[in-house]
Amino acid sequence: MECVIGLYKTECIRTTVFHAGAYRTISDVEYATAGWVDWYNNRRLHSTLSYTTPVEFEQAHYATLNREPQPV
């Protein structure tokens, strides 16, 4: 968990990637956090997943499970 918190602080709080300018209200932090969580869970490239996004990897996984058996 400490690793994810460190990533959150580095990627979301200490940069302006997920927000413009300084945080002025708690709502600004909440909005940036929601954007970071969406990116982290759905769109980031993951080295363990052969540099695909988690969503792409999950879709490929379920596509292989749901394949129709091929006639022999």
Distance bins in CASP14 RR format, pairs under 12 A and 6 or more apart:
PFRMAT RR
TARGET T0000
AUTHOR 0000-0000-0000
RMODE 2
METHOD distances of the structure
MODEL  1
1 7 0 0 0 0 0 1 0 0 0 0 0
1 8 0 0 0 0 0 1 0 0 0 0 0
2 8 0 0 0 0 0 1 0 0 0 0 0
2 9 0 0 0 0 0 1 0 0 0 0 0
3 9 0 0 0 0 0 1 0 0 0 0 0
3 10 0 0 0 0 0 1 0 0 0 0 0
4 10 0 0 0 0 0 1 0 0 0 0 0
4 11 0 0 0 0 0 1 0 0 0 0 0
4 12 0 0 0 0 0 1 0 0 0 0 0
4 36 0 0 0 0 0 1 0 0 0 0 0
4 37 0 0 0 0 0 1 0 0 0 0 0
4 40 0 0 0 0 1 0 0 0 0 0 0
4 41 0 0 0 0 0 1 0 0 0 0 0
5 11 0 0 0 0 0 1 0 0 0 0 0
5 12 0 0 0 0 0 1 0 0 0 0 0
5 13 0 0 0 0 0 1 0 0 0 0 0
5 33 0 0 0 0 0 1 0 0 0 0 0
5 36 0 0 0 0 0 1 0 0 0 0 0
5 40 0 0 0 0 0 1 0 0 0 0 0
6 12 0 0 0 0 1 0 0 0 0 0 0
6 13 0 0 0 0 1 0 0 0 0 0 0
6 14 0 0 0 0 1 0 0 0 0 0 0
6 36 0 0 0 0 0 1 0 0 0 0 0
6 40 0 0 0 0 0 1 0 0 0 0 0
7 13 0 0 0 0 0 1 0 0 0 0 0
7 14 0 0 0 0 0 1 0 0 0 0 0
7 15 0 0 0 0 0 1 0 0 0 0 0
7 36 0 0 0 0 1 0 0 0 0 0 0
7 37 0 0 0 0 0 1 0 0 0 0 0
7 39 0 0 0 0 0 1 0 0 0 0 0
7 40 1 0 0 1 0 0 0 0 0 0 0
7 44 0 0 0 0 1 0 0 0 0 0 0
8 14 0 0 0 0 1 0 0 0 0 0 0
8 15 0 0 0 0 0 1 0 0 0 0 0
8 17 0 0 0 0 0 1 0 0 0 0 0
8 18 0 0 0 0 0 1 0 0 0 0 0
8 29 0 0 0 0 0 1 0 0 0 0 0
8 32 0 0 0 0 1 0 0 0 0 0 0
8 33 1 0 0 1 0 0 0 0 0 0 0
8 34 0 0 0 0 0 1 0 0 0 0 0
8 35 0 0 0 0 0 1 0 0 0 0 0
8 36 1 0 0 1 0 0 0 0 0 0 0
8 37 0 0 0 0 1 0 0 0 0 0 0
8 39 0 0 0 0 0 1 0 0 0 0 0
8 40 0 0 0 0 1 0 0 0 0 0 0
9 15 0 0 0 0 1 0 0 0 0 0 0
9 18 0 0 0 0 0 1 0 0 0 0 0
9 29 0 0 0 0 0 1 0 0 0 0 0
9 32 0 0 0 0 0 1 0 0 0 0 0
9 33 0 0 0 0 0 1 0 0 0 0 0
9 36 0 0 0 0 0 1 0 0 0 0 0
10 17 0 0 0 0 0 1 0 0 0 0 0
10 18 0 0 0 0 0 1 0 0 0 0 0
10 36 0 0 0 0 0 1 0 0 0 0 0
10 40 0 0 0 0 0 1 0 0 0 0 0
11 17 1 0 0 1 0 0 0 0 0 0 0
11 18 1 0 0 1 0 0 0 0 0 0 0
11 19 0 0 0 0 0 1 0 0 0 0 0
11 32 0 0 0 0 0 1 0 0 0 0 0
11 33 0 0 0 0 0 1 0 0 0 0 0
11 35 0 0 0 0 0 1 0 0 0 0 0
11 36 1 0 0 1 0 0 0 0 0 0 0
11 37 0 0 0 0 0 1 0 0 0 0 0
11 39 0 0 0 0 1 0 0 0 0 0 0
11 40 0 0 0 0 1 0 0 0 0 0 0
11 44 0 0 0 0 1 0 0 0 0 0 0
12 18 1 0 1 0 0 0 0 0 0 0 0
12 19 0 0 0 0 1 0 0 0 0 0 0
12 23 0 0 0 0 0 1 0 0 0 0 0
12 28 0 0 0 0 0 1 0 0 0 0 0
12 29 0 0 0 0 1 0 0 0 0 0 0
12 30 0 0 0 0 0 1 0 0 0 0 0
12 31 0 0 0 0 0 1 0 0 0 0 0
12 32 1 0 1 0 0 0 0 0 0 0 0
12 33 1 0 0 1 0 0 0 0 0 0 0
12 34 0 0 0 0 1 0 0 0 0 0 0
12 35 1 0 0 1 0 0 0 0 0 0 0
12 36 1 1 0 0 0 0 0 0 0 0 0
12 37 0 0 0 0 1 0 0 0 0 0 0
12 38 0 0 0 0 0 1 0 0 0 0 0
12 39 0 0 0 0 1 0 0 0 0 0 0
12 40 0 0 0 0 1 0 0 0 0 0 0
13 19 0 0 0 0 1 0 0 0 0 0 0
13 22 0 0 0 0 0 1 0 0 0 0 0
13 23 0 0 0 0 1 0 0 0 0 0 0
13 28 0 0 0 0 0 1 0 0 0 0 0
13 29 1 0 0 1 0 0 0 0 0 0 0
13 32 1 0 0 1 0 0 0 0 0 0 0
13 33 0 0 0 0 1 0 0 0 0 0 0
13 36 0 0 0 0 1 0 0 0 0 0 0
14 22 0 0 0 0 0 1 0 0 0 0 0
14 23 0 0 0 0 0 1 0 0 0 0 0
14 32 0 0 0 0 0 1 0 0 0 0 0
14 36 0 0 0 0 0 1 0 0 0 0 0
15 21 0 0 0 0 0 1 0 0 0 0 0
15 22 0 0 0 0 0 1 0 0 0 0 0
15 23 0 0 0 0 0 1 0 0 0 0 0
15 32 0 0 0 0 1 0 0 0 0 0 0
15 36 0 0 0 0 1 0 0 0 0 0 0
16 22 0 0 0 0 1 0 0 0 0 0 0
16 23 0 0 0 0 0 1 0 0 0 0 0
16 28 0 0 0 0 0 1 0 0 0 0 0
16 32 0 0 0 0 1 0 0 0 0 0 0
17 32 0 0 0 0 1 0 0 0 0 0 0
17 35 0 0 0 0 1 0 0 0 0 0 0
17 36 0 0 0 0 1 0 0 0 0 0 0
17 39 0 0 0 0 1 0 0 0 0 0 0
17 40 0 0 0 0 0 1 0 0 0 0 0
17 44 0 0 0 0 0 1 0 0 0 0 0
18 28 0 0 0 0 0 1 0 0 0 0 0
18 29 0 0 0 0 1 0 0 0 0 0 0
18 30 0 0 0 0 0 1 0 0 0 0 0
18 31 0 0 0 0 1 0 0 0 0 0 0
18 32 1 0 1 0 0 0 0 0 0 0 0
18 33 1 0 0 1 0 0 0 0 0 0 0
18 34 0 0 0 0 1 0 0 0 0 0 0
18 35 1 0 1 0 0 0 0 0 0 0 0
18 36 1 0 1 0 0 0 0 0 0 0 0
18 37 0 0 0 0 1 0 0 0 0 0 0
18 38 0 0 0 0 1 0 0 0 0 0 0
18 39 1 0 0 1 0 0 0 0 0 0 0
18 40 0 0 0 0 0 1 0 0 0 0 0
19 25 0 0 0 0 0 1 0 0 0 0 0
19 27 0 0 0 0 0 1 0 0 0 0 0
19 28 1 0 0 1 0 0 0 0 0 0 0
19 29 0 0 0 0 1 0 0 0 0 0 0
19 30 0 0 0 0 0 1 0 0 0 0 0
19 31 1 0 0 1 0 0 0 0 0 0 0
19 32 1 0 1 0 0 0 0 0 0 0 0
19 33 0 0 0 0 1 0 0 0 0 0 0
19 34 0 0 0 0 0 1 0 0 0 0 0
19 35 0 0 0 0 1 0 0 0 0 0 0
19 36 0 0 0 0 1 0 0 0 0 0 0
20 28 0 0 0 0 1 0 0 0 0 0 0
20 31 0 0 0 0 0 1 0 0 0 0 0
20 32 0 0 0 0 1 0 0 0 0 0 0
21 28 0 0 0 0 1 0 0 0 0 0 0
21 32 0 0 0 0 0 1 0 0 0 0 0
22 28 0 0 0 0 1 0 0 0 0 0 0
22 29 0 0 0 0 0 1 0 0 0 0 0
22 32 0 0 0 0 0 1 0 0 0 0 0
23 29 1 0 1 0 0 0 0 0 0 0 0
23 30 0 0 0 0 1 0 0 0 0 0 0
23 31 0 0 0 0 1 0 0 0 0 0 0
23 32 1 0 0 1 0 0 0 0 0 0 0
23 33 0 0 0 0 0 1 0 0 0 0 0
24 31 0 0 0 0 0 1 0 0 0 0 0
24 32 0 0 0 0 0 1 0 0 0 0 0
25 31 0 0 0 0 1 0 0 0 0 0 0
25 32 0 0 0 0 0 1 0 0 0 0 0
26 32 0 0 0 0 0 1 0 0 0 0 0
26 33 0 0 0 0 0 1 0 0 0 0 0
27 33 0 0 0 0 0 1 0 0 0 0 0
27 34 0 0 0 0 0 1 0 0 0 0 0
28 34 0 0 0 0 0 1 0 0 0 0 0
28 35 0 0 0 0 0 1 0 0 0 0 0
29 35 0 0 0 0 0 1 0 0 0 0 0
29 36 0 0 0 0 0 1 0 0 0 0 0
30 36 0 0 0 0 0 1 0 0 0 0 0
30 37 0 0 0 0 0 1 0 0 0 0 0
31 37 0 0 0 0 0 1 0 0 0 0 0
31 38 0 0 0 0 0 1 0 0 0 0 0
32 38 0 0 0 0 0 1 0 0 0 0 0
32 39 0 0 0 0 0 1 0 0 0 0 0
33 39 0 0 0 0 0 1 0 0 0 0 0
33 40 0 0 0 0 0 1 0 0 0 0 0
34 40 0 0 0 0 0 1 0 0 0 0 0
34 41 0 0 0 0 0 1 0 0 0 0 0
34 42 0 0 0 0 0 1 0 0 0 0 0
35 41 0 0 0 0 1 0 0 0 0 0 0
35 42 0 0 0 0 1 0 0 0 0 0 0
35 43 0 0 0 0 1 0 0 0 0 0 0
35 44 0 0 0 0 0 1 0 0 0 0 0
36 42 0 0 0 0 0 1 0 0 0 0 0
36 43 0 0 0 0 0 1 0 0 0 0 0
36 44 0 0 0 0 1 0 0 0 0 0 0
37 43 0 0 0 0 0 1 0 0 0 0 0
37 44 0 0 0 0 0 1 0 0 0 0 0
38 44 0 0 0 0 1 0 0 0 0 0 0
38 53 0 0 0 0 0 1 0 0 0 0 0
38 54 0 0 0 0 0 1 0 0 0 0 0
38 55 0 0 0 0 0 1 0 0 0 0 0
39 45 0 0 0 0 0 1 0 0 0 0 0
39 46 0 0 0 0 0 1 0 0 0 0 0
39 53 0 0 0 0 1 0 0 0 0 0 0
39 54 0 0 0 0 0 1 0 0 0 0 0
39 55 0 0 0 0 0 1 0 0 0 0 0
40 46 0 0 0 0 1 0 0 0 0 0 0
40 53 0 0 0 0 0 1 0 0 0 0 0
40 54 0 0 0 0 1 0 0 0 0 0 0
40 55 0 0 0 0 0 1 0 0 0 0 0
41 53 0 0 0 0 1 0 0 0 0 0 0
41 54 1 0 0 1 0 0 0 0 0 0 0
41 55 0 0 0 0 1 0 0 0 0 0 0
41 57 0 0 0 0 0 1 0 0 0 0 0
41 58 0 0 0 0 0 1 0 0 0 0 0
42 52 0 0 0 0 0 1 0 0 0 0 0
42 53 1 0 0 1 0 0 0 0 0 0 0
42 54 1 0 0 1 0 0 0 0 0 0 0
42 55 1 0 1 0 0 0 0 0 0 0 0
42 56 0 0 0 0 1 0 0 0 0 0 0
42 57 0 0 0 0 0 1 0 0 0 0 0
42 58 0 0 0 0 1 0 0 0 0 0 0
42 59 0 0 0 0 0 1 0 0 0 0 0
43 52 0 0 0 0 0 1 0 0 0 0 0
43 53 1 0 1 0 0 0 0 0 0 0 0
43 54 0 0 0 0 1 0 0 0 0 0 0
43 55 1 0 0 1 0 0 0 0 0 0 0
43 56 0 0 0 0 1 0 0 0 0 0 0
43 57 0 0 0 0 0 1 0 0 0 0 0
44 51 0 0 0 0 0 1 0 0 0 0 0
44 52 0 0 0 0 0 1 0 0 0 0 0
44 53 1 0 0 1 0 0 0 0 0 0 0
44 54 1 0 0 1 0 0 0 0 0 0 0
44 55 0 0 0 0 1 0 0 0 0 0 0
44 56 0 0 0 0 0 1 0 0 0 0 0
44 57 0 0 0 0 0 1 0 0 0 0 0
45 51 1 0 1 0 0 0 0 0 0 0 0
45 52 1 0 0 1 0 0 0 0 0 0 0
45 53 1 0 0 1 0 0 0 0 0 0 0
45 54 0 0 0 0 1 0 0 0 0 0 0
45 55 0 0 0 0 0 1 0 0 0 0 0
45 56 0 0 0 0 1 0 0 0 0 0 0
45 57 0 0 0 0 0 1 0 0 0 0 0
46 52 1 0 0 1 0 0 0 0 0 0 0
46 53 1 0 0 1 0 0 0 0 0 0 0
46 54 1 0 0 1 0 0 0 0 0 0 0
46 55 0 0 0 0 0 1 0 0 0 0 0
46 56 0 0 0 0 1 0 0 0 0 0 0
46 57 1 0 0 1 0 0 0 0 0 0 0
46 58 0 0 0 0 0 1 0 0 0 0 0
47 53 0 0 0 0 0 1 0 0 0 0 0
47 54 0 0 0 0 0 1 0 0 0 0 0
47 57 0 0 0 0 0 1 0 0 0 0 0
48 54 0 0 0 0 0 1 0 0 0 0 0
48 57 0 0 0 0 1 0 0 0 0 0 0
49 55 0 0 0 0 0 1 0 0 0 0 0
49 56 1 0 0 1 0 0 0 0 0 0 0
49 57 1 0 1 0 0 0 0 0 0 0 0
49 58 0 0 0 0 1 0 0 0 0 0 0
49 59 0 0 0 0 0 1 0 0 0 0 0
49 60 0 0 0 0 1 0 0 0 0 0 0
49 61 0 0 0 0 1 0 0 0 0 0 0
50 56 0 0 0 0 1 0 0 0 0 0 0
50 57 1 0 0 1 0 0 0 0 0 0 0
50 60 0 0 0 0 1 0 0 0 0 0 0
51 57 0 0 0 0 0 1 0 0 0 0 0
52 58 0 0 0 0 1 0 0 0 0 0 0
52 59 0 0 0 0 1 0 0 0 0 0 0
52 60 1 0 0 1 0 0 0 0 0 0 0
52 61 0 0 0 0 0 1 0 0 0 0 0
53 59 0 0 0 0 1 0 0 0 0 0 0
53 60 0 0 0 0 0 1 0 0 0 0 0
54 60 0 0 0 0 0 1 0 0 0 0 0
54 61 0 0 0 0 0 1 0 0 0 0 0
55 61 0 0 0 0 0 1 0 0 0 0 0
55 62 0 0 0 0 0 1 0 0 0 0 0
56 62 0 0 0 0 0 1 0 0 0 0 0
56 63 0 0 0 0 0 1 0 0 0 0 0
57 63 0 0 0 0 0 1 0 0 0 0 0
57 64 0 0 0 0 0 1 0 0 0 0 0
58 64 0 0 0 0 0 1 0 0 0 0 0
58 65 0 0 0 0 0 1 0 0 0 0 0
59 65 0 0 0 0 0 1 0 0 0 0 0
59 66 0 0 0 0 0 1 0 0 0 0 0
60 66 0 0 0 0 0 1 0 0 0 0 0
60 67 0 0 0 0 0 1 0 0 0 0 0
61 67 0 0 0 0 0 1 0 0 0 0 0
END
